[in-house]
Amino acid sequence: MATLKDIANKAGVSTSTVSRVLNYDATLSVGEETKKRIFEVAEALEYKNLKRASSKKKGTVAIINWVSESEELNDVYYMSIRMSAENKVKELGYDYIRVYDQEELTDETTLSGIVAIGKYSQKQVKKLEQNNVPVCFVDFKPYTDSDCVLVNFKSAIKGNIDFLIGQGHSKIGFIGGEESFSDGTGQWIDPREKVAREYLKRKKLYRSEYFFTGRFRVEDGRFNMLAALEQLSEEERPTAFIAANDAIAIGCLKTLYEKEIKVPQEMSLIGFNDISTAKYITPALTTVKVYTEEMGRTGVQLLHERISEGREASKTVILSTRLIERESTCASRQ
């Protein structure tokens, strides 16, 4: 595991700056470029066994991220997928262009294929496929015959709930997130929240007042945890929360710290994604490991099959997850 010092040395900043950036310290005054460099170094140091890139170029692949460059810093989940896709593209011998807005693709852009990371409306999917090159979607399944790479969210959320029940928790809350398609045509519905509601109902532990929703950001995690503490008495509040991503969980930790509620002794917390920052915050975050590196690599590999082999049948790859137990969870004391 890379240390804060390793990241600081490679990013050319102090260890203190790295720690504060990875902990989303809002009082730290550093530029966006410095933050981006620190996050990218932290992600890059997670990658292992990178193969040497091919010197023979096979064409150009567009790697499109549905979030903006600045939004990548709010949740480095998509940054991690994007970086691994770029590494795999180079390994296979393609050039690539990095795109944060699909409108940047013009008719003059000569492409061999497209890797589309994130969530896309039907209108956006149709426009991507009008480029008449293979398209692979990562972290999203469109209503078309395109290839896609998905995460087994259903199994992961059920595993989280079973884990907490096994630790004696019977009052389990959920803080989720909502996102809108970038073209403003509607919202993407997170399956994690739906599964959590259904599975807790099956276990006869569901309480609607234990569910909160904002956006997938640190500040929304802070706000929603504060709302939970204000709306529910100490006797009635959950002893454990599941957050829909690590950014939300980090925000929850900040509120709990400010309100002097001890984690995990008084409140257990599970995140989702295992972004590079999860292990560096205090307490280190128990979270679901989503194999973002494998997501990016698999998306590019599927695209490469279409390009090089002419495969016609579409493929959907569903990747497993793994719960990483760290310091933010423990057995219930109630």
C-alpha positions as CSV (number, residue, x, y, z in Angstrom):
1,M,0.0,0.0,0.0
2,A,1.3,3.4,-1.0
3,T,1.9,5.8,2.0
4,L,1.0,9.5,2.2
5,K,4.8,10.2,1.8
6,D,4.9,8.2,-1.4
7,I,2.0,10.3,-2.8
8,A,3.6,13.5,-1.6
9,N,6.9,12.7,-3.2
10,K,5.4,11.9,-6.5
11,A,3.0,14.8,-6.5
12,G,5.6,17.3,-5.3
13,V,3.7,18.5,-2.3
14,S,3.9,18.1,1.5
15,T,2.6,15.1,3.3
16,S,0.3,17.4,5.2
17,T,-1.2,18.8,2.0
18,V,-1.8,15.2,0.7
19,S,-3.5,14.2,3.9
20,R,-5.8,17.3,3.9
21,V,-6.7,16.9,0.2
22,L,-7.5,13.2,0.6
23,N,-9.7,14.0,3.6
24,Y,-11.6,16.6,1.6
25,D,-10.6,19.4,4.0
26,A,-12.7,22.4,3.0
27,T,-10.4,24.8,4.8
28,L,-7.4,23.9,2.7
29,S,-6.5,26.5,0.0
30,V,-4.9,24.8,-2.9
31,G,-5.6,25.0,-6.6
32,E,-7.7,22.5,-8.6
33,E,-4.7,21.4,-10.6
34,T,-2.8,20.5,-7.3
35,K,-5.8,18.5,-6.1
36,K,-6.2,16.7,-9.4
37,R,-2.5,15.8,-9.4
38,I,-2.7,14.4,-5.8
39,F,-5.8,12.3,-6.6
40,E,-4.3,11.0,-9.9
41,V,-1.1,10.1,-8.2
42,A,-3.0,8.3,-5.4
43,E,-5.0,6.3,-8.0
44,A,-1.9,5.6,-10.1
45,L,0.0,4.1,-7.1
46,E,-2.9,1.6,-6.7
47,Y,-2.3,0.1,-10.1
48,K,-0.1,-3.0,-10.3
49,N,1.7,-4.9,-13.1
50,L,1.1,-2.3,-15.8
51,K,2.3,-3.7,-19.1
52,R,4.5,-1.8,-21.5
53,A,2.5,0.0,-24.2
54,S,2.7,-1.2,-27.7
55,S,4.7,1.0,-30.1
56,K,2.6,0.2,-33.1
57,K,-0.5,2.4,-33.1
58,K,-3.8,0.9,-34.2
59,G,-6.1,3.9,-34.3
60,T,-7.7,6.4,-31.8
61,V,-10.1,5.7,-29.0
62,A,-12.3,8.4,-27.4
63,I,-12.6,7.9,-23.7
64,I,-15.6,9.9,-22.6
65,N,-16.4,10.7,-19.0
66,W,-19.9,11.8,-18.1
67,V,-18.7,14.0,-15.3
68,S,-16.7,17.2,-15.8
69,E,-13.0,17.5,-15.0
70,S,-13.8,19.4,-11.8
71,E,-16.5,16.9,-10.8
72,E,-14.0,14.1,-11.0
73,L,-12.4,15.6,-7.9
74,N,-15.7,15.3,-5.9
75,D,-15.8,11.6,-6.5
76,V,-12.6,10.0,-7.8
77,Y,-14.5,6.8,-8.6
78,Y,-14.8,7.9,-12.3
79,M,-11.3,9.2,-12.4
80,S,-10.1,5.8,-11.4
81,I,-12.1,4.1,-14.2
82,R,-10.9,6.7,-16.7
83,M,-7.2,6.3,-15.8
84,S,-7.3,2.5,-16.0
85,A,-9.0,2.7,-19.4
86,E,-6.3,5.1,-20.6
87,N,-3.6,2.7,-19.4
88,K,-5.2,-0.3,-21.2
89,V,-5.7,1.7,-24.4
90,K,-2.0,2.6,-24.4
91,E,-1.1,-1.0,-23.6
92,L,-3.1,-2.3,-26.6
93,G,-1.4,0.2,-28.9
94,Y,-4.1,2.8,-29.5
95,D,-3.9,6.6,-29.2
96,Y,-6.7,8.1,-27.2
97,I,-8.4,11.4,-26.7
98,R,-9.9,12.3,-23.3
99,V,-13.4,13.8,-23.6
100,Y,-15.5,15.3,-20.8
101,D,-18.3,16.5,-23.0
102,Q,-19.5,14.3,-25.9
103,E,-20.4,17.4,-27.8
104,E,-16.6,17.8,-28.3
105,L,-16.8,14.9,-30.8
106,T,-17.2,16.3,-34.2
107,D,-17.7,14.7,-37.6
108,E,-14.1,15.4,-38.3
109,T,-13.0,13.3,-35.4
110,T,-11.6,10.0,-36.8
111,L,-12.1,7.2,-34.3
112,S,-11.7,3.5,-34.0
113,G,-14.0,3.2,-31.0
114,I,-15.5,4.8,-28.0
115,V,-15.4,4.0,-24.2
116,A,-18.2,5.8,-22.5
117,I,-17.8,6.0,-18.7
118,G,-20.8,6.9,-16.6
119,K,-24.6,7.4,-17.1
120,Y,-26.1,8.5,-20.4
121,S,-29.7,9.3,-21.5
122,Q,-31.2,7.5,-24.5
123,K,-30.6,10.7,-26.5
124,Q,-27.0,10.7,-25.6
125,V,-26.6,6.9,-26.3
126,K,-28.1,7.4,-29.7
127,K,-25.8,10.2,-30.5
128,L,-22.7,8.2,-29.5
129,E,-23.7,5.3,-31.7
130,Q,-24.2,7.7,-34.6
131,N,-20.4,7.9,-34.8
132,N,-20.6,4.4,-36.5
133,V,-17.8,2.9,-34.5
134,P,-18.0,0.3,-31.6
135,V,-19.1,1.8,-28.3
136,C,-18.6,0.2,-24.9
137,F,-20.4,1.6,-21.8
138,V,-18.7,1.3,-18.4
139,D,-20.9,1.5,-15.3
140,F,-24.0,1.7,-17.4
141,K,-26.3,-0.5,-19.4
142,P,-28.1,1.2,-22.3
143,Y,-31.2,-0.1,-24.1
144,T,-29.1,-1.1,-27.1
145,D,-26.9,-4.0,-28.2
146,S,-23.7,-2.2,-27.2
147,D,-21.2,-3.9,-24.9
148,C,-21.1,-2.8,-21.3
149,V,-19.3,-3.4,-18.0
150,L,-21.4,-3.3,-14.7
151,V,-21.0,-3.8,-11.0
152,N,-23.0,-6.3,-9.0
153,F,-24.6,-3.7,-6.8
154,K,-27.4,-6.0,-5.6
155,S,-25.1,-8.6,-4.1
156,A,-22.9,-5.9,-2.5
157,I,-25.8,-4.1,-0.7
158,K,-27.2,-7.4,0.5
159,G,-23.7,-8.3,1.8
160,N,-23.4,-5.0,3.6
161,I,-26.7,-5.5,5.4
162,D,-25.9,-9.1,6.3
163,F,-22.6,-7.9,7.7
164,L,-24.2,-5.3,9.9
165,I,-26.9,-7.7,11.1
166,G,-24.1,-10.2,11.9
167,Q,-22.5,-7.4,14.1
168,G,-25.8,-7.1,16.0
169,H,-27.2,-4.0,14.3
170,S,-30.9,-3.9,13.8
171,K,-31.3,-0.1,13.2
172,I,-29.7,0.3,9.8
173,G,-29.9,3.6,7.8
174,F,-29.0,4.4,4.2
175,I,-27.7,7.7,2.7
176,G,-28.0,7.6,-1.1
177,G,-27.4,9.8,-4.1
178,E,-29.2,11.1,-7.1
179,E,-27.6,12.2,-10.4
180,S,-29.1,13.8,-13.5
181,F,-28.0,13.0,-17.1
182,S,-25.7,15.8,-18.3
183,D,-28.1,16.8,-21.1
184,G,-30.8,17.5,-18.5
185,T,-33.3,15.0,-19.9
186,G,-33.8,13.1,-16.6
187,Q,-32.3,11.4,-13.6
188,W,-30.4,8.2,-13.1
189,I,-31.9,6.0,-10.4
190,D,-29.4,4.3,-8.1
191,P,-30.1,0.6,-7.7
192,R,-28.3,0.5,-4.4
193,E,-31.1,2.4,-2.6
194,K,-33.8,0.3,-4.1
195,V,-32.1,-2.9,-3.1
196,A,-31.4,-1.6,0.4
197,R,-35.1,-0.8,0.9
198,E,-36.3,-4.2,-0.5
199,Y,-33.8,-6.3,1.5
200,L,-34.4,-4.5,4.8
201,K,-38.1,-5.0,4.3
202,R,-37.4,-8.7,3.8
203,K,-35.4,-8.8,7.0
204,K,-38.2,-6.8,8.7
205,L,-35.8,-4.0,9.6
206,Y,-37.0,-1.3,7.2
207,R,-37.8,2.2,8.4
208,S,-38.5,4.9,5.8
209,E,-37.2,7.6,8.2
210,Y,-33.8,6.0,8.1
211,F,-33.3,6.8,4.4
212,F,-31.8,10.1,3.1
213,T,-30.8,11.2,-0.4
214,G,-28.7,14.0,-1.8
215,R,-25.9,13.9,-4.4
216,F,-22.8,11.8,-4.5
217,R,-20.7,14.4,-2.8
218,V,-18.9,15.0,0.5
219,E,-21.0,18.0,1.4
220,D,-24.3,16.1,0.8
221,G,-23.0,13.4,3.1
222,R,-22.4,16.0,5.8
223,F,-25.8,17.5,5.3
224,N,-27.8,14.3,5.3
225,M,-26.0,12.9,8.4
226,L,-26.7,16.2,10.1
227,A,-30.4,15.8,9.1
228,A,-30.5,12.3,10.5
229,L,-29.1,13.4,13.8
230,E,-31.5,16.4,14.1
231,Q,-34.6,14.4,13.0
232,L,-34.1,11.3,15.1
233,S,-33.6,11.1,18.8
234,E,-30.5,9.4,20.2
235,E,-32.6,6.4,21.2
236,E,-34.2,6.1,17.8
237,R,-31.4,6.9,15.4
238,P,-29.6,4.1,13.5
239,T,-26.6,2.4,15.0
240,A,-25.2,1.9,11.5
241,F,-25.4,3.7,8.1
242,I,-24.6,2.5,4.6
243,A,-23.5,5.3,2.3
244,A,-24.0,4.9,-1.5
245,N,-20.4,6.0,-2.1
246,D,-17.2,6.9,-0.2
247,A,-17.5,10.6,-0.8
248,I,-20.9,10.6,1.0
249,A,-19.4,8.4,3.8
250,I,-16.5,10.9,4.2
251,G,-19.0,13.7,4.6
252,C,-20.9,11.6,7.2
253,L,-17.7,11.1,9.1
254,K,-17.1,14.8,9.2
255,T,-20.5,15.5,10.7
256,L,-20.1,12.7,13.3
257,Y,-16.8,14.1,14.3
258,E,-18.1,17.6,14.7
259,K,-21.1,16.3,16.8
260,E,-18.7,14.2,18.9
261,I,-20.3,11.0,18.0
262,K,-17.7,8.2,18.1
263,V,-17.2,6.0,15.1
264,P,-17.5,3.1,15.3
265,Q,-18.4,2.8,19.0
266,E,-21.6,4.9,18.7
267,M,-22.2,4.8,15.0
268,S,-20.9,2.3,12.4
269,L,-20.5,3.4,8.8
270,I,-19.9,1.6,5.5
271,G,-18.9,3.3,2.3
272,F,-19.0,2.1,-1.3
273,N,-16.3,2.0,-4.0
274,D,-13.1,1.9,-1.9
275,I,-11.6,4.9,-3.6
276,S,-7.9,5.6,-2.9
277,T,-8.8,8.0,-0.1
278,A,-10.8,5.6,1.9
279,K,-7.8,4.0,3.7
280,Y,-6.2,7.4,4.5
281,I,-9.1,9.1,6.4
282,T,-9.6,8.8,10.2
283,P,-11.1,6.3,11.0
284,A,-10.1,4.3,8.0
285,L,-13.4,3.5,6.1
286,T,-15.0,0.1,5.9
287,T,-16.2,0.0,2.4
288,V,-17.2,-2.1,-0.6
289,K,-14.3,-2.7,-3.0
290,V,-15.4,-1.9,-6.5
291,Y,-12.7,-3.0,-9.0
292,T,-12.6,0.3,-10.9
293,E,-9.2,-0.6,-12.5
294,E,-10.8,-3.8,-13.8
295,M,-13.9,-1.9,-15.0
296,G,-11.8,0.4,-17.2
297,R,-9.5,-2.3,-18.5
298,T,-12.5,-4.7,-19.3
299,G,-14.3,-1.9,-21.1
300,V,-11.3,-1.3,-23.4
301,Q,-10.7,-5.0,-23.9
302,L,-14.4,-5.5,-25.0
303,L,-13.9,-2.5,-27.4
304,H,-10.7,-4.0,-28.7
305,E,-12.5,-7.3,-29.5
306,R,-15.1,-5.4,-31.6
307,I,-12.4,-3.5,-33.4
308,S,-9.9,-6.2,-34.1
309,E,-12.1,-9.3,-34.4
310,G,-15.3,-7.8,-35.7
311,R,-17.4,-9.5,-33.0
312,E,-21.1,-8.9,-33.6
313,A,-22.7,-10.4,-30.5
314,S,-22.8,-7.9,-27.6
315,K,-21.4,-8.7,-24.2
316,T,-22.3,-7.6,-20.7
317,V,-19.6,-8.2,-18.1
318,I,-20.8,-8.0,-14.4
319,L,-17.9,-7.6,-11.9
320,S,-18.0,-8.8,-8.3
321,T,-17.3,-6.6,-5.3
322,R,-15.7,-7.3,-1.9
323,L,-16.3,-5.8,1.5
324,I,-13.1,-4.3,3.0
325,E,-13.5,-4.1,6.8
326,R,-11.5,-1.3,8.3
327,E,-12.0,0.9,11.4
328,S,-15.5,2.5,10.8
329,T,-17.5,-0.5,11.8
330,C,-17.8,-2.7,15.0
331,A,-20.4,-4.8,16.8
332,S,-23.5,-2.9,18.0
333,R,-23.5,-2.0,21.7
334,Q,-27.2,-1.5,21.9
